[in-house]
Amino acid sequence: MRIFVTGTEGYLGSLLAPELVRRGYEVIGLDTGYYKERMLYRNGEITPLTLAKDLRHLEADDLKGIDAIVHMAELSNDPAGQLAPHITYEINHKGSVRLAELAKHAGISVVADARQTLEELAEALRGWSVDPEYRAAATRARNEWDAIVERAYTLGHAPLPAQSEVIGAVNEAAGPRDVVVCAAGSMPGDLHKLWRTRDPKGYHVEYGFSCMGYEIAGGLGVKLAAPDREVFVMVGDGSYLMLAQELVTAVQENVKLVVVLVQNHGFASIGRLSESLGSQRFGTSYRYRSQSSGRLDGGVLPVDLAANAESLGAHVLRAGTVDELRVALAKAKESEHTTVVYVEADAMEAGPDSEAWWDVPVAEVAELDSTRAAREHYESEKKAQRMYL
């Protein structure tokens, strides 16, 4: 294990570093070099390789390959610490914060007893608040994004509503303590950006593995855990086809869910990714295989997921517009039984984008001009990528 020890030439570092070396650890030190002759090391003592550098000037590259950090570099409470208090603050406080940020970006974890650490952090942060400038900047950013959300909620897109408008209608219908459940496709990303959460337990969305089919089964579990809350399950057609049969369990056990089934006749999320990679949304729409081309570019499949939900015992309400969706959601809330609110949305109308870039490699060799262009864009973005872990 390689351990980065700051202040290796100080009162404590000069004792700790040799002991770590004796125990078989590889030690990299950091010190300003005020004690260049290692005044605090005993004769014959093991001395670690030390960077002669000010803590405030530490860079991310200095932590490459480091497994753990022991931080002790500071101006202590002797006269040197009182000589220039503003410098003491910059080193002891700002320098420590910078080290923590660099460690986070380098993927170096904090290792501590969770309860003890939380108790100590709570005590240390008692009465603390962010700077007024930071608070003002955060307020501006929140207000700017809230305006973007409002626009996404009220696009007036036609003939089919946008998915963002569907989310807006559900958010409007949900009460302050109600819960939204989702798991896969394009909706988790849109919900993350657009859902206005009012309760710590009001947002139950799975991201890690894009677990298609989780929604209805997960919603059933949420309702069993919190029967006093209304549960809105938002599920796309692709995820619904993976695991819809827990509707039967909800009906059988009389566990009331409001399932918002969004049909866009394909895989919207993967379709957009395919398009961004120059693959022209290949195979991401529910279409017949064409006799002439041999590809899945024939007519739209006559899949009726609303009828399917009805066959499983759920009460079904169909909505063709956002206004009809609002009426259907109100009826679903009033009902005592599991209700599926079915609405079609435009797969081509995406929600507001972010500045993030998704590192998905593009084929290096391709015949399609769109794929070649996507490869050039990928290589350009790759140059600007910052590696945090």
C-alpha positions as CSV (number, residue, x, y, z in Angstrom):
1,M,0.0,0.0,0.0
2,R,1.3,3.5,-0.9
3,I,0.5,6.1,1.8
4,F,0.8,9.8,1.2
5,V,1.8,11.6,4.4
6,T,1.7,15.4,4.6
7,G,4.0,17.1,7.0
8,T,6.6,14.3,7.1
9,E,9.2,16.6,8.5
10,G,7.1,18.0,11.3
11,Y,6.6,17.1,14.9
12,L,4.3,14.1,14.2
13,G,5.2,13.3,10.7
14,S,8.8,12.6,11.6
15,L,7.6,10.0,14.0
16,L,4.8,8.5,11.9
17,A,6.5,8.2,8.5
18,P,9.4,5.9,9.7
19,E,7.0,3.7,11.6
20,L,4.9,3.2,8.5
21,V,8.0,2.3,6.5
22,R,9.1,-0.2,9.2
23,R,5.7,-1.8,8.9
24,G,6.1,-2.4,5.2
25,Y,4.2,0.5,3.7
26,E,5.5,2.6,0.9
27,V,5.4,6.2,2.1
28,I,5.4,9.3,-0.1
29,G,5.8,12.5,2.0
30,L,4.9,16.1,1.5
31,D,6.6,19.0,3.3
32,T,7.6,22.6,2.5
33,G,11.2,21.8,3.5
34,Y,11.5,24.2,6.4
35,Y,13.4,21.4,8.1
36,K,15.6,20.4,5.1
37,E,18.2,18.8,7.3
38,R,15.5,16.6,8.9
39,M,16.1,18.2,12.3
40,L,13.4,16.1,13.9
41,Y,14.6,12.8,12.6
42,R,16.9,10.8,14.8
43,N,20.3,9.7,13.4
44,G,19.9,6.6,11.3
45,E,16.1,7.0,11.1
46,I,14.4,5.8,7.9
47,T,13.3,8.8,5.9
48,P,10.7,8.6,3.2
49,L,10.8,10.1,-0.3
50,T,9.3,13.6,0.2
51,L,7.9,16.1,-2.2
52,A,9.2,19.6,-1.3
53,K,6.0,21.4,-1.9
54,D,3.5,23.7,-0.3
55,L,0.2,22.0,0.6
56,R,-1.6,24.9,-1.2
57,H,0.1,24.0,-4.5
58,L,-0.7,20.3,-4.5
59,E,-1.9,19.0,-7.9
60,A,-4.0,16.0,-8.9
61,D,-1.0,14.3,-10.5
62,D,0.7,14.3,-7.0
63,L,-1.9,11.7,-5.8
64,K,-1.6,9.3,-8.7
65,G,-1.2,5.8,-7.4
66,I,-1.9,6.8,-3.8
67,D,-4.0,4.4,-1.7
68,A,-4.4,6.3,1.5
69,I,-3.6,9.7,2.9
70,V,-2.5,10.8,6.4
71,H,-2.8,14.6,6.6
72,M,-0.8,16.5,9.2
73,A,0.7,19.4,7.3
74,E,-0.2,22.7,9.0
75,L,1.1,25.7,10.9
76,S,0.6,24.6,14.4
77,N,-0.3,26.7,17.5
78,D,3.2,28.0,18.1
79,P,4.2,31.6,17.3
80,A,4.6,30.7,13.6
81,G,0.9,30.1,13.4
82,Q,0.2,33.6,14.8
83,L,2.7,35.4,12.7
84,A,0.4,35.8,9.7
85,P,-3.1,34.5,10.6
86,H,-4.4,34.8,7.0
87,I,-1.6,32.5,5.8
88,T,-2.3,30.1,8.6
89,Y,-6.0,30.0,7.5
90,E,-5.0,29.4,3.9
91,I,-2.7,26.5,4.8
92,N,-4.7,24.9,7.6
93,H,-8.2,25.3,6.3
94,K,-8.1,26.0,2.5
95,G,-5.1,23.7,2.0
96,S,-6.9,20.9,3.8
97,V,-10.1,21.4,1.8
98,R,-8.1,21.3,-1.4
99,L,-6.4,18.1,-0.4
100,A,-9.8,16.5,0.3
101,E,-11.1,17.6,-3.0
102,L,-8.1,16.2,-4.9
103,A,-8.4,13.0,-2.9
104,K,-12.0,12.7,-3.9
105,H,-11.2,13.1,-7.6
106,A,-8.4,10.6,-7.3
107,G,-10.8,8.0,-5.8
108,I,-9.2,7.9,-2.4
109,S,-11.9,7.0,0.1
110,V,-12.5,8.3,3.6
111,V,-12.1,5.3,6.0
112,A,-13.7,5.8,9.4
113,D,-16.4,4.5,11.7
114,A,-19.6,5.9,10.2
115,R,-21.5,6.7,13.4
116,Q,-18.5,8.3,15.1
117,T,-17.6,10.3,12.0
118,L,-21.1,11.6,11.5
119,E,-21.4,12.6,15.2
120,E,-18.1,14.5,15.0
121,L,-19.0,16.1,11.7
122,A,-22.3,17.2,13.1
123,E,-20.6,18.8,16.1
124,A,-17.9,20.4,13.9
125,L,-20.5,21.9,11.5
126,R,-22.8,23.2,14.2
127,G,-23.8,26.7,13.3
128,W,-21.9,26.6,10.0
129,S,-23.4,27.8,6.7
130,V,-22.1,28.5,3.2
131,D,-20.8,31.9,2.2
132,P,-23.6,34.4,1.1
133,E,-22.0,34.5,-2.4
134,Y,-22.2,30.7,-2.8
135,R,-25.8,30.8,-1.5
136,A,-26.7,33.5,-4.0
137,A,-25.1,31.6,-6.9
138,A,-26.9,28.4,-5.9
139,T,-30.2,30.3,-5.8
140,R,-29.6,31.8,-9.2
141,A,-28.8,28.4,-10.7
142,R,-31.8,26.8,-9.1
143,N,-34.1,29.5,-10.4
144,E,-32.6,29.2,-13.9
145,W,-33.1,25.5,-13.9
146,D,-36.6,25.8,-12.5
147,A,-37.5,28.0,-15.5
148,I,-36.2,25.3,-17.8
149,V,-38.3,22.7,-16.0
150,E,-41.4,24.8,-16.3
151,R,-40.8,25.2,-20.1
152,A,-40.4,21.4,-20.4
153,Y,-43.6,20.8,-18.5
154,T,-45.6,23.2,-20.7
155,L,-44.2,22.7,-24.3
156,G,-47.6,22.2,-25.9
157,H,-46.0,19.6,-28.2
158,A,-48.3,18.1,-30.8
159,P,-49.8,15.8,-32.0
160,L,-48.4,13.6,-29.2
161,P,-47.1,15.1,-25.9
162,A,-43.5,15.1,-25.0
163,Q,-42.3,12.9,-22.2
164,S,-41.4,16.0,-20.2
165,E,-45.0,17.1,-20.4
166,V,-46.2,13.7,-19.1
167,I,-43.7,14.0,-16.2
168,G,-45.0,17.5,-15.5
169,A,-48.6,16.3,-15.3
170,V,-47.8,13.4,-12.9
171,N,-45.7,15.8,-10.7
172,E,-48.7,18.2,-10.6
173,A,-51.1,15.3,-9.7
174,A,-48.8,13.9,-7.0
175,G,-49.2,15.1,-3.4
176,P,-46.4,16.3,-1.2
177,R,-45.8,12.9,0.4
178,D,-46.5,10.8,-2.7
179,V,-43.8,8.6,-4.3
180,V,-42.7,8.3,-7.9
181,V,-41.1,5.0,-8.9
182,C,-39.0,4.4,-12.1
183,A,-36.0,2.4,-13.2
184,A,-35.0,2.2,-16.8
185,G,-35.0,3.9,-20.3
186,S,-35.0,7.6,-20.8
187,M,-37.3,8.4,-18.0
188,P,-34.9,8.1,-15.0
189,G,-32.7,10.7,-16.6
190,D,-35.6,13.0,-17.3
191,L,-37.0,12.5,-13.8
192,H,-33.6,13.3,-12.3
193,K,-33.6,16.6,-14.2
194,L,-37.3,17.5,-14.0
195,W,-39.1,16.0,-11.0
196,R,-39.8,18.4,-8.2
197,T,-39.4,16.4,-5.1
198,R,-41.1,17.7,-1.9
199,D,-40.4,14.8,0.5
200,P,-37.2,12.8,1.3
201,K,-39.0,9.6,0.5
202,G,-40.9,10.9,-2.5
203,Y,-38.4,9.9,-5.2
204,H,-37.6,6.2,-5.7
205,V,-35.7,5.8,-8.9
206,E,-33.1,3.1,-9.8
207,Y,-30.1,4.2,-11.9
208,G,-27.2,1.8,-11.3
209,F,-28.0,-1.0,-13.6
210,S,-31.0,0.4,-15.7
211,C,-33.0,-2.5,-14.2
212,M,-35.7,-2.9,-16.9
213,G,-38.9,-4.3,-15.4
214,Y,-38.3,-3.1,-11.9
215,E,-40.9,-0.4,-11.9
216,I,-44.2,-2.2,-11.1
217,A,-42.7,-4.8,-8.8
218,G,-40.7,-2.0,-7.1
219,G,-43.8,0.1,-6.8
220,L,-45.6,-2.7,-5.2
221,G,-42.8,-2.9,-2.5
222,V,-43.0,0.8,-2.0
223,K,-46.7,0.7,-1.4
224,L,-46.4,-2.2,1.0
225,A,-43.7,-0.2,2.9
226,A,-45.7,3.0,2.9
227,P,-49.4,2.3,2.5
228,D,-50.3,5.8,3.5
229,R,-48.6,7.3,0.4
230,E,-49.9,7.3,-3.1
231,V,-47.4,5.5,-5.4
232,F,-47.0,6.6,-9.0
233,V,-45.2,4.1,-11.1
234,M,-43.8,5.6,-14.3
235,V,-42.8,2.9,-16.8
236,G,-42.0,3.0,-20.6
237,D,-43.3,0.4,-23.0
238,G,-39.9,-1.3,-23.3
239,S,-39.6,-1.8,-19.5
240,Y,-43.3,-2.7,-19.2
241,L,-42.7,-5.6,-21.7
242,M,-39.9,-7.0,-19.4
243,L,-42.1,-7.4,-16.3
244,A,-45.7,-6.4,-16.3
245,Q,-47.2,-9.4,-14.5
246,E,-46.8,-8.0,-11.0
247,L,-49.9,-6.1,-11.9
248,V,-51.7,-9.3,-11.2
249,T,-50.2,-9.4,-7.7
250,A,-51.3,-5.8,-7.0
251,V,-54.8,-6.7,-8.1
252,Q,-54.9,-9.9,-6.2
253,E,-53.6,-8.4,-3.0
254,N,-55.6,-5.2,-3.5
255,V,-52.5,-3.1,-3.2
256,K,-53.4,0.1,-5.0
257,L,-50.9,1.6,-7.5
258,V,-51.2,4.4,-10.1
259,V,-49.1,3.1,-13.1
260,V,-48.4,5.7,-15.8
261,L,-47.6,3.6,-18.9
262,V,-45.8,5.8,-21.5
263,Q,-45.9,4.2,-25.0
264,N,-43.6,5.6,-27.6
265,H,-43.4,2.5,-29.8
266,G,-39.8,1.8,-29.2
267,F,-36.7,2.3,-27.1
268,A,-36.3,6.1,-26.8
269,S,-33.1,6.1,-24.7
270,I,-31.2,3.6,-26.8
271,G,-32.6,5.2,-29.9
272,R,-31.1,8.6,-29.0
273,L,-27.8,6.9,-28.0
274,S,-27.8,5.0,-31.3
275,E,-28.4,8.3,-33.2
276,S,-25.6,10.1,-31.3
277,L,-23.2,7.3,-32.3
278,G,-24.2,7.5,-36.0
279,S,-26.1,4.3,-36.0
280,Q,-29.4,6.0,-37.1
281,R,-31.6,4.4,-34.3
282,F,-31.2,1.0,-35.9
283,G,-33.6,-1.6,-34.4
284,T,-35.0,0.7,-31.7
285,S,-38.6,1.0,-33.0
286,Y,-41.4,-1.6,-32.8
287,R,-41.8,-2.2,-36.5
288,Y,-42.4,-5.2,-38.8
289,R,-39.5,-6.6,-40.6
290,S,-39.8,-5.3,-44.2
291,Q,-40.1,-7.9,-47.0
292,S,-38.1,-5.7,-49.4
293,S,-35.2,-4.5,-47.2
294,G,-35.1,-7.4,-44.7
295,R,-34.8,-4.8,-41.9
296,L,-37.1,-3.7,-39.1
297,D,-38.3,-0.7,-41.0
298,G,-41.8,-1.8,-42.0
299,G,-45.1,-0.7,-40.5
300,V,-45.6,0.0,-36.8
301,L,-46.5,-3.1,-34.8
302,P,-50.1,-3.1,-33.6
303,V,-49.1,-3.5,-29.9
304,D,-51.8,-2.5,-27.5
305,L,-50.3,-2.4,-24.0
306,A,-53.4,-0.8,-22.5
307,A,-55.4,-3.8,-23.5
308,N,-52.7,-6.0,-22.1
309,A,-52.8,-4.2,-18.7
310,E,-56.6,-4.6,-18.7
311,S,-56.3,-8.3,-19.4
312,L,-54.2,-8.6,-16.2
313,G,-57.0,-7.2,-14.1
314,A,-56.0,-3.5,-13.8
315,H,-58.4,-0.7,-14.4
316,V,-57.2,1.2,-17.5
317,L,-57.6,4.9,-18.5
318,R,-56.4,6.1,-21.9
319,A,-55.2,9.6,-22.4
320,G,-54.5,11.3,-25.8
321,T,-53.5,14.7,-24.6
322,V,-51.9,16.3,-21.5
323,D,-55.3,17.6,-20.4
324,E,-56.8,14.2,-20.8
325,L,-53.9,12.8,-18.8
326,R,-54.6,15.2,-15.9
327,V,-58.2,14.1,-15.8
328,A,-57.1,10.4,-15.9
329,L,-54.6,10.9,-13.1
330,A,-57.2,12.6,-10.9
331,K,-59.6,9.6,-11.4
332,A,-56.7,7.2,-10.7
333,K,-56.0,8.9,-7.4
334,E,-59.6,8.7,-6.4
335,S,-59.9,5.0,-7.2
336,E,-59.3,2.3,-4.6
337,H,-57.9,-0.1,-7.1
338,T,-54.7,-0.4,-9.2
339,T,-55.1,1.8,-12.3
340,V,-53.0,2.0,-15.4
341,V,-53.0,5.4,-17.1
342,Y,-52.0,4.8,-20.7
343,V,-50.5,7.7,-22.7
344,E,-48.6,7.8,-25.9
345,A,-45.6,10.2,-26.2
346,D,-43.3,11.4,-28.9
347,A,-40.1,9.4,-28.8
348,M,-38.3,12.1,-30.9
349,E,-38.9,15.0,-28.5
350,A,-36.2,14.7,-25.8
351,G,-36.0,16.5,-22.5
352,P,-33.6,19.3,-21.7
353,D,-30.0,18.3,-22.1
354,S,-27.1,18.8,-19.7
355,E,-23.4,19.6,-20.3
356,A,-22.4,16.0,-19.4
357,W,-20.8,13.8,-22.1
358,W,-21.4,10.0,-22.1
359,D,-18.2,8.1,-23.0
360,V,-19.6,5.5,-25.4
361,P,-17.0,4.5,-28.0
362,V,-17.9,4.7,-31.7
363,A,-16.9,2.3,-34.3
364,E,-13.5,3.3,-35.8
365,V,-14.3,1.7,-39.2
366,A,-17.7,2.3,-40.8
367,E,-19.4,2.8,-44.1
368,L,-22.0,5.2,-42.9
369,D,-21.1,8.9,-43.1
370,S,-23.1,9.5,-39.8
371,T,-20.9,7.0,-38.0
372,R,-17.7,8.5,-39.3
373,A,-18.9,11.9,-38.2
374,A,-19.8,10.5,-34.8
375,R,-16.3,9.0,-34.5
376,E,-14.7,12.3,-35.2
377,H,-16.9,13.9,-32.5
378,Y,-16.0,11.2,-30.0
379,E,-12.3,11.6,-30.5
380,S,-12.7,15.4,-30.0
381,E,-14.6,15.0,-26.8
382,K,-12.2,12.3,-25.5
383,K,-9.4,14.8,-25.6
384,A,-11.2,17.1,-23.2
385,Q,-12.1,14.2,-20.8
386,R,-11.0,14.5,-17.1
387,M,-10.3,11.3,-15.3
388,Y,-11.4,11.4,-11.7
389,L,-10.9,7.8,-10.8
